[in-house]
Amino acid sequence: MSGALCYAELGTLITGNGGEYTYLLEAFGRFPALAFLWTSVTLLKSGSAAILASVCAKYLHRLLTMTSAPPTVERGVDGDSASTAPGILELVVAVLVLTATVAINATSMRSVNRMHSVFMVIKLAAIAVVCAAGITVYARGTGLGPLVVHDKVAANASATGISSHSWVLAMQAALWGFDGWNNLNYVTEKVSQPEKNVPRALILGVALVTVCYVLTNVAYLIVLPASMLRQDQGMVMEFGWLAFGRVGQVLLPVFIVISTFGALHSSIFSGAYLIQSAAQQSHFPAAFATPPNQPPLRALALQWALAAVMLASAQLMQLIHWYAFAAYLFYGATAVALLVLRYVSTTWRYAERPFQVWPTTPVVFLLACTGMLAVSVANEWMHALYLMLWTAFGFLLWAVGQAVNRARAGNVAPAGYARPGAPAMGEARAEADEVGLLRE
């Protein structure tokens, strides 16, 4: 919630598209913004899309190969091979899901917004069904979960068998479930009355997701036995079977497929506008700077290609670990950017703020991100090394591209960029900014 509050202030202060890229650019200049841009385009957005497409494909495969036996029986037959046997088929299905999502985002903005609304309604309906199932099972007294049946063996194992490394992995996977809470900041220009609607959407959205997740987990803890909660394969199908029988075994995976498809839809949508915003700032090839009234087709195609490569080259949990480390690094940097824009920046210090958080809010958010990073580095230091090397490689590519552009232009300095949502600072500043004299 502290992160949502920080992003609400930034989204109403700087109303241009781009999210963290725009905020880091205004607070720290070109290089931190470029580091985020490269990491986000090649790892964060594409990695998130690959994860969602993979989960969607996994449950589609389970639906297509479902038998009439209870899921506990199915797991005894093929549960151990579920992660390896259908690998090629799941990869093909994931790429098809990714392609369908990109195709939808390539249509008109009205159609895209309509799809967002439809997916949101279906997600809320699915959560309502799960919560109703938990209440019904609890009322009937037929639940097998830890909230109903006390399992001393499972309790002792839970208390003594969890290492700090396991806690980190669990936290990364759990918090990844909130991914997408900042997507609105990538398309702030598309929001009507952002000074009102951006804070409202961010705060209410995070609060609603938190409530939904808590209620869903309570339902799981009522219905499912502890042994099943510690497994990944077939948990949702067993929940549906125990709560509703055969209908639930089919219905809940369908809900998950639709939910992950909707989340993938939002991730692709926001990522495309990040690329478009960077291209408009001359930090990405100009070919990706499509007009505002047209869908960013080239940016969508780039995201499709990067996500497809990740699908073919990495496992699901590996993608989540990479994503988590990079995400919290730049979340923390954005919290610092908010402090810089409020107390240090000569351009933004005195700008009007339609929404302003307490000074301690970005500090709390920064400490939370720092804690996640510190524990992650202590347990998975190779991920941090890979990220730094990958970011350095991005800077190298950018430097080569700039050198080529200067050579083609005869060493003529590029024109200055227009900062989205920047407050007016007088005619002299506007003229200087127009010819590029105020660049960092």
C-alpha positions in Angstrom: 0.0 0.0 0.0 2.9 2.4 0.7 4.1 1.8 -2.9 0.6 2.5 -4.3 0.5 5.8 -2.3 4.0 6.8 -3.7 3.0 6.0 -7.2 -0.3 7.9 -6.8 1.7 11.1 -6.0 4.1 10.6 -8.9 1.3 9.8 -11.3 -0.5 13.0 -10.5 2.7 15.1 -10.4 4.1 13.8 -13.7 1.2 13.0 -16.0 3.2 11.5 -18.9 3.3 7.9 -19.8 6.3 5.7 -18.9 5.9 5.0 -15.2 9.2 4.5 -13.4 11.1 5.4 -16.6 9.7 8.9 -16.6 10.1 9.4 -12.8 13.7 8.2 -12.8 14.5 10.4 -15.9 13.1 13.5 -14.1 14.8 12.8 -10.8 18.2 11.4 -11.7 18.7 12.0 -15.5 19.3 9.8 -18.4 21.4 6.9 -17.1 19.2 5.6 -14.3 16.2 5.9 -16.6 18.0 4.0 -19.3 19.0 1.3 -16.8 15.3 0.8 -15.9 14.2 1.0 -19.5 16.6 -1.7 -20.6 15.9 -4.0 -17.7 12.1 -3.4 -17.9 11.8 -4.1 -21.6 14.1 -7.1 -21.7 13.4 -8.6 -18.3 10.5 -7.1 -16.2 7.7 -6.7 -18.8 8.8 -9.6 -21.0 9.4 -11.8 -18.0 6.0 -11.0 -16.5 4.4 -11.8 -19.8 6.3 -15.1 -20.1 5.2 -16.1 -16.5 1.6 -15.3 -17.1 1.5 -17.0 -20.5 3.2 -20.1 -19.0 0.6 -20.3 -16.1 -2.2 -19.9 -18.6 -0.9 -22.6 -20.8 -0.3 -25.0 -17.9 -3.9 -24.8 -16.8 -5.2 -25.0 -20.4 -3.1 -28.2 -20.8 -4.5 -29.6 -17.5 -8.1 -28.9 -18.7 -7.5 -30.6 -22.0 -5.9 -33.7 -20.4 -8.3 -33.9 -17.5 -9.9 -37.3 -16.7 -13.1 -38.1 -14.8 -11.2 -39.4 -11.8 -10.7 -37.1 -8.7 -7.5 -35.0 -8.9 -5.8 -36.9 -6.1 -6.0 -40.1 -8.3 -4.7 -38.1 -11.3 -1.8 -36.8 -9.3 -0.8 -40.4 -8.4 -0.7 -41.3 -12.1 1.0 -38.4 -13.7 1.5 -35.6 -11.2 5.2 -36.2 -10.9 5.7 -35.8 -14.6 3.4 -32.8 -15.0 6.3 -30.3 -15.1 8.3 -32.2 -17.8 6.1 -34.4 -20.0 3.9 -31.6 -21.6 6.8 -29.1 -21.9 6.7 -28.8 -25.7 2.9 -28.7 -25.8 2.7 -26.1 -23.0 5.3 -24.0 -24.8 3.3 -24.0 -28.0 0.1 -23.1 -26.2 1.9 -20.3 -24.2 3.2 -18.8 -27.4 -0.4 -19.0 -28.9 -1.8 -17.3 -25.8 0.9 -14.6 -26.1 0.1 -14.1 -29.7 -3.7 -13.8 -29.0 -3.0 -11.2 -26.3 -0.8 -9.1 -28.6 -3.4 -9.3 -31.3 -6.1 -8.0 -29.0 -3.9 -5.1 -27.9 -3.3 -4.2 -31.5 -6.9 -3.3 -32.0 -8.6 0.0 -31.0 -8.2 1.6 -27.6 -11.9 1.2 -27.0 -11.8 -2.6 -27.6 -8.7 -2.9 -25.3 -10.5 -1.0 -22.5 -13.6 -3.1 -22.9 -11.5 -6.2 -22.5 -9.9 -4.9 -19.3 -13.4 -4.4 -17.8 -14.5 -7.9 -18.9 -11.5 -9.6 -17.4 -11.8 -7.7 -14.1 -15.4 -8.8 -13.7 -14.5 -12.4 -14.4 -11.7 -12.3 -11.9 -13.9 -10.9 -9.2 -16.6 -13.5 -10.0 -14.0 -16.3 -9.7 -12.8 -15.0 -6.3 -16.4 -14.8 -5.1 -17.0 -18.4 -6.1 -13.9 -19.5 -4.2 -14.9 -17.6 -1.1 -18.4 -18.9 -1.3 -17.1 -22.4 -1.5 -14.9 -22.0 1.6 -17.9 -20.7 3.6 -20.1 -23.5 2.4 -17.5 -26.2 3.2 -16.9 -24.7 6.6 -20.6 -24.6 7.4 -21.0 -28.2 6.4 -18.1 -29.2 8.5 -16.4 -31.2 5.7 -13.3 -29.1 5.3 -9.9 -30.8 5.5 -7.7 -27.7 5.8 -5.6 -26.6 8.8 -8.3 -24.1 9.9 -10.6 -27.0 10.4 -8.4 -30.1 11.1 -5.3 -29.8 13.2 -2.5 -31.8 11.8 0.3 -32.1 14.4 2.8 -33.7 11.9 2.2 -30.9 9.4 2.4 -28.2 12.0 5.7 -29.5 13.3 7.1 -29.8 9.8 6.0 -26.2 9.1 7.6 -24.9 12.2 10.9 -26.6 11.9 11.5 -27.3 8.2 11.5 -23.9 6.6 14.9 -22.2 5.9 15.4 -18.5 5.3 16.0 -19.2 1.7 12.6 -20.9 1.4 11.0 -17.9 3.1 12.6 -15.6 0.5 11.4 -17.7 -2.4 7.9 -17.9 -0.9 7.8 -14.1 -0.4 8.9 -13.5 -3.9 6.3 -15.8 -5.3 3.6 -14.4 -3.1 4.3 -10.7 -3.8 4.6 -11.4 -7.5 0.8 -12.1 -7.2 0.4 -8.3 -6.7 2.3 -7.6 -9.9 0.6 -5.1 -12.1 -0.4 -2.7 -9.3 1.7 0.0 -11.0 0.5 -0.6 -14.6 -1.7 2.5 -14.6 1.3 4.8 -14.2 2.6 3.6 -17.6 -0.5 5.0 -19.4 -1.3 8.1 -17.3 -1.9 10.2 -20.4 -4.9 7.9 -21.2 -6.6 8.5 -17.9 -9.3 11.2 -17.6 -8.8 13.5 -14.6 -5.6 11.8 -13.5 -5.4 14.0 -10.4 -8.5 12.1 -9.1 -8.6 8.8 -10.8 -5.0 7.7 -10.5 -4.9 7.8 -6.7 -8.3 6.3 -6.5 -7.5 3.4 -8.9 -4.1 2.6 -7.3 -5.2 2.7 -3.6 -8.6 0.9 -4.1 -7.0 -1.5 -6.5 -4.2 -2.6 -4.1 -6.7 -2.8 -1.2 -9.2 -4.9 -3.2 -6.5 -7.3 -4.4 -5.2 -7.7 -0.8 -8.7 -8.5 0.5 -9.4 -10.9 -2.4 -6.1 -12.8 -1.8 -6.7 -13.0 2.0 -10.2 -14.4 1.5 -9.0 -16.8 -1.2 -6.2 -18.2 1.1 -8.7 -18.6 4.0 -10.9 -20.6 1.7 -7.9 -22.8 0.7 -7.0 -23.3 4.3 -10.5 -24.5 5.0 -11.0 -26.9 2.1 -7.6 -28.3 1.3 -5.5 -30.6 3.6 -2.1 -29.3 4.6 -0.3 -31.9 2.5 -2.0 -30.5 -0.6 -1.2 -26.9 0.3 2.6 -27.7 0.1 2.3 -28.9 -3.5 1.9 -27.0 -6.7 0.4 -29.6 -9.0 -3.4 -29.9 -9.1 -4.2 -27.8 -6.0 -6.9 -25.7 -7.7 -8.5 -28.8 -9.3 -8.6 -30.6 -6.0 -10.2 -27.5 -4.4 -12.8 -27.4 -7.1 -13.4 -31.2 -6.7 -13.8 -31.0 -2.9 -16.0 -27.9 -3.0 -18.2 -28.5 -6.1 -17.4 -32.0 -7.4 -16.8 -32.5 -11.2 -18.2 -29.0 -12.1 -15.7 -27.3 -9.7 -12.8 -29.3 -11.0 -13.5 -27.8 -14.5 -14.8 -24.4 -13.5 -11.9 -23.2 -11.3 -9.1 -23.9 -13.8 -11.2 -22.1 -16.4 -11.3 -19.1 -14.1 -7.5 -19.2 -13.7 -7.0 -19.4 -17.4 -9.2 -16.3 -17.9 -7.6 -14.5 -15.0 -4.0 -15.0 -16.1 -5.0 -14.1 -19.7 -6.4 -10.8 -18.4 -3.3 -10.1 -16.4 -1.2 -10.9 -19.4 -3.4 -8.5 -21.4 -2.7 -5.7 -18.9 1.1 -6.4 -18.8 1.4 -6.3 -22.6 -0.6 -3.1 -22.8 1.5 -1.2 -20.2 4.8 -2.5 -21.6 4.0 -1.3 -25.1 3.4 2.2 -23.9 6.6 2.2 -21.9 8.5 1.4 -25.1 6.6 4.1 -27.0 7.3 6.7 -24.3 11.0 5.9 -24.3 11.1 6.2 -28.1 9.5 9.6 -27.9 12.3 10.6 -25.6 15.0 9.4 -28.1 16.0 6.7 -25.6 14.7 3.9 -27.9 14.7 3.6 -31.7 12.4 6.2 -33.3 10.6 3.4 -35.2 8.7 2.6 -31.9 7.4 6.1 -31.5 4.0 5.6 -33.0 1.4 8.4 -33.0 -0.8 8.7 -29.9 -4.0 7.7 -31.7 -2.6 4.5 -33.1 -1.8 1.2 -31.3 2.0 0.7 -30.7 2.3 -2.3 -33.1 6.0 -2.4 -33.2 6.3 -2.2 -29.5 3.8 -5.0 -29.2 5.8 -7.1 -31.7 9.0 -6.6 -29.7 7.3 -7.6 -26.5 6.0 -10.8 -28.1 9.5 -11.7 -29.4 11.2 -11.1 -26.0 8.5 -13.0 -24.1 8.6 -15.9 -26.5 12.4 -16.2 -26.0 12.0 -16.2 -22.3 9.3 -18.9 -22.5 11.7 -21.1 -24.4 14.8 -20.5 -22.3 13.8 -20.3 -18.6 11.7 -22.1 -16.1 8.8 -20.5 -14.3 10.3 -20.1 -10.8 13.6 -18.9 -12.3 11.7 -16.2 -14.1 9.9 -15.2 -10.9 13.2 -14.9 -9.0 14.8 -12.7 -11.7 11.7 -10.6 -11.9 11.5 -10.1 -8.2 15.0 -8.9 -7.7 14.9 -6.4 -10.6 11.5 -5.2 -9.7 12.3 -4.3 -6.1 15.5 -2.7 -7.1 13.7 -0.2 -9.3 10.7 0.1 -6.9 13.2 1.3 -4.3 14.8 3.7 -6.8 11.4 5.2 -7.6 10.8 5.8 -3.9 14.1 7.7 -3.8 13.0 9.6 -6.9 9.9 10.8 -5.1 12.0 12.2 -2.3 14.3 13.9 -4.8 11.5 15.4 -6.8 9.8 16.7 -3.7 12.9 18.1 -1.8 15.8 18.5 -4.2 14.7 19.1 -7.8 14.5 22.7 -8.8 12.0 21.9 -11.5 9.5 19.8 -9.5 10.0 21.0 -5.9 7.5 23.8 -6.2 5.2 22.1 -8.6 1.5 21.7 -7.7 0.8 18.3 -6.2 -2.9 17.3 -6.5 -2.1 14.3 -4.3 0.7 14.2 -1.7 1.7 11.4 0.8 3.2 11.7 4.2 7.0 12.1 4.1 7.4 8.8 5.9 5.5 6.9 3.2 8.3 6.7 0.6 10.8 5.9 3.4 8.7 2.9 4.5 8.4 1.8 0.9 12.1 2.2 0.4 13.0 0.2 3.6 10.6 -2.6 2.5 12.3 -2.8 -1.0 15.8 -2.6 0.6 14.9 -5.5 2.9 13.7 -7.7 0.1 16.8 -6.9 -1.9 19.2 -7.6 1.0 17.7 -11.0 1.7 17.6 -11.8 -2.0 21.2 -10.9 -2.4 22.2 -12.9 0.6 20.4 -16.0 -0.6 20.6 -15.6 -4.4 23.7 -13.4 -5.0 24.2 -14.7 -8.5 20.9 -13.2 -9.6 22.2 -9.8 -8.6 25.4 -10.3 -10.5 23.5 -11.4 -13.6 21.3 -8.3 -13.4 24.3 -5.9 -13.1 26.0 -7.5 -16.0 22.8 -7.4 -18.1 22.3 -3.7 -17.3 25.9 -3.0 -18.2 25.3 -4.8 -21.5 22.3 -2.5 -22.1 24.5 0.6 -21.6 27.0 -0.8 -24.0 24.3 -1.3 -26.7 23.0 2.2 -26.0 26.5 3.8 -26.3 27.1 2.0 -29.6 23.7 3.2 -30.9 24.5 6.8 -29.9 27.8 6.6 -31.7 26.3 5.3 -34.8 23.6 8.0 -34.8 26.2 10.7 -34.3 28.2 9.3 -37.2 25.2 9.3 -39.4 24.2 12.8 -38.4 27.7 14.2 -38.9 28.2 14.7 -35.1 25.2 17.1 -34.9 23.7 17.2 -31.4 20.3 15.6 -31.2 17.3 17.8 -30.4 16.2 18.1 -26.8 13.3 16.1 -25.6 10.0 17.3 -24.2 9.5 16.2 -20.7 5.9 14.8 -20.3 3.8 16.7 -17.8 6.6 19.2 -16.8 5.4 22.4 -15.3 5.9 25.7 -17.2 9.1 27.5 -16.1 9.0 30.6 -18.3 9.8 31.4 -21.9 13.6 31.3 -21.4 13.5 27.8 -20.0 11.1 26.6 -22.7 13.4 27.9 -25.4 16.5 26.4 -23.9 14.8 23.1 -23.4 13.6 23.2 -27.0 17.2 23.3 -28.3 18.5 20.8 -25.8 20.4 23.1 -23.5 18.9 21.8 -20.3 19.7 18.2 -20.8 21.5 16.5 -18.0 
